[in-house]
Structures are given as structure tokens and as C-alpha cells.
Amino acid sequence: MNPTTYTHQFLSSDQPTTCPHCGLRTEIISDQSHTNSQIQIHQCPDTSCGFQFVVTNDVE
């Protein structure tokens, strides 16, 4: 199985996450916020868009 490479990463906020391409509210397809990586992978539910991206906390 080939790992997916995500080229877009965004910071999380207290607002619902929306697709940066079309503006629809996204769906979390993988929640790894409880692990060391502290990320969530989001996908736009619009079948004509389907944009996937990583959302991360601003942890330094």
C-alpha cells in the first residue's frame, strides 16, 4: 500500500473547517489528533471537488 502524500496543510481553529477550494464544510476522514502527529485529514464532500488536506494544531 502506498502512503498518500498531502501537499496542503492548514492550521486548526475553533471554527468548522471548510474546503479552501469551494467553501463547503469538510469531513474528517482520518483523526490522528490523539497521537504524536496531532493531525486530522479532511476531505470536501462535494464529488466534483473532493479536495483532501491536512489540518494540524500550531504546536511547537
Secondary structure, 3 states (H helix, E strand, C coil): CCCCCCCCEEECCCCCCECCCCCCECEEEEEECCCCCCEEEEECCCCCCCCEEEEECCCC
